[in-house]
Amino acid sequence: MKLFGLTGGIGMGKSAAAGLLFRGGIPVTDTDDLARSIVAPGQPALAEIQRTFGDEVISPEGTLRRDVLARIVFSDLTAREKLEAITHPRIRELWKKRVETWRERGLKAACVIIPLLFETSAENDFDATICVACSPATQRSRLAIRGWGAEQTAQRIAAQWPIEKKIAKANYVVWNEGSPEILAAQLEVICGQFFIEPETKSAQGKTGSAEKSPGRVSF
């Protein structure tokens, strides 16, 4: 099985690329989704986060107050490192289990989206890495559409490697400034040999072998 690791900067189109790969028949799992699952009420990670950062990060309903936690960790490197020590090993364990399931099913190819792929030294777990990139101006424009302010945007971008460094480390780079069709064409050059025909993918879905589509396919 050819295993792709997909990364890129915030707002640069990782989810859009993942959606296109999925529609091409390549199963995808997003570590952002796994991150949300491990901090659901009742999960050990949530209890550890509460012990580490205090009751203020937990809502009256017992759910994680993401906005409060984000303000803490994105303004304090030490705090962010504490959070990552809680979450990253659990997330890694989950996506590695997913990969083993894919291998057992005999799939031709699969993809894991990891925003901090290079930052966490996960690249050696993949046969090839893909970086989705765009210009800083386009990135900030997309994040503004999400409602992010200048300070929030700067903090989130600073929490990752500069995109130039990710590009230099990646095996493949797709430039996401244009239409979805242009993005799709670039991914087909990289992964097209692993794409399957729609009727085949439909048959896979009926047998339970198709992966769930990523929850976010917007830019």
JOKA-V281344 format. One record per pair of residues at least 6 apart in sequence whose C-alpha atoms are under 7 Angstrom apart, sorted by the first residue. I is the first residue (numbers start at 1). J is the second residue. D is the distance in whole Angstrom. If there is no record, write none. Layout:
i;j;d
I;J;D
I;J;D
//
This chain:
i;j;d
1;103;6
1;107;6
1;108;5
1;109;5
2;108;6
2;109;4
2;110;7
2;127;6
3;109;6
3;110;5
3;111;6
3;126;5
3;127;5
3;128;7
4;110;6
4;111;5
4;112;6
4;126;6
4;127;6
4;128;5
4;129;6
5;111;6
5;112;5
5;113;6
5;114;7
5;126;6
5;128;6
5;129;5
5;130;6
6;111;7
6;112;6
6;113;5
6;114;6
6;129;6
6;130;5
6;131;6
7;14;6
7;113;6
7;114;5
7;115;5
7;117;6
7;130;6
7;131;5
7;132;6
8;14;6
8;115;6
8;131;5
8;132;5
8;133;6
8;163;7
9;133;7
9;163;6
10;157;7
11;139;6
11;142;6
11;143;6
11;219;6
12;132;6
12;133;5
12;134;6
12;139;6
12;176;7
12;219;7
13;132;6
13;176;7
13;219;5
14;132;6
15;216;6
15;217;5
15;218;6
15;219;7
16;217;4
16;218;5
16;219;6
18;28;7
18;214;7
19;213;7
19;214;6
19;217;5
20;184;6
22;28;6
22;213;6
24;195;5
24;196;6
25;195;5
25;196;5
25;201;6
26;109;6
26;110;5
26;111;7
26;195;7
27;110;5
27;111;6
27;210;6
27;211;5
28;110;6
28;111;5
28;112;6
28;211;6
28;213;7
28;214;7
29;111;7
29;112;5
29;113;6
29;214;7
30;112;6
30;113;5
30;114;7
30;214;7
31;91;7
31;113;6
31;114;6
34;91;6
35;91;6
38;45;6
39;45;6
39;46;5
39;64;7
40;46;7
40;63;7
41;62;6
41;63;6
45;86;6
45;87;7
50;57;7
50;58;7
57;64;6
57;65;5
57;68;6
57;69;6
58;64;5
58;65;5
59;65;6
72;79;7
73;79;5
73;80;4
74;80;7
74;155;6
74;156;7
108;194;7
109;194;6
116;160;7
117;123;6
119;161;7
123;129;7
128;171;6
129;170;5
129;171;5
129;172;6
130;170;6
130;171;6
130;172;5
130;173;6
131;166;7
131;167;6
131;170;6
131;172;6
131;173;5
131;174;6
132;173;6
132;174;5
132;175;6
132;176;7
133;163;7
133;174;6
133;175;5
133;176;6
134;175;6
134;176;5
134;177;6
167;173;6
174;183;7
174;186;6
176;183;6
204;210;5
//
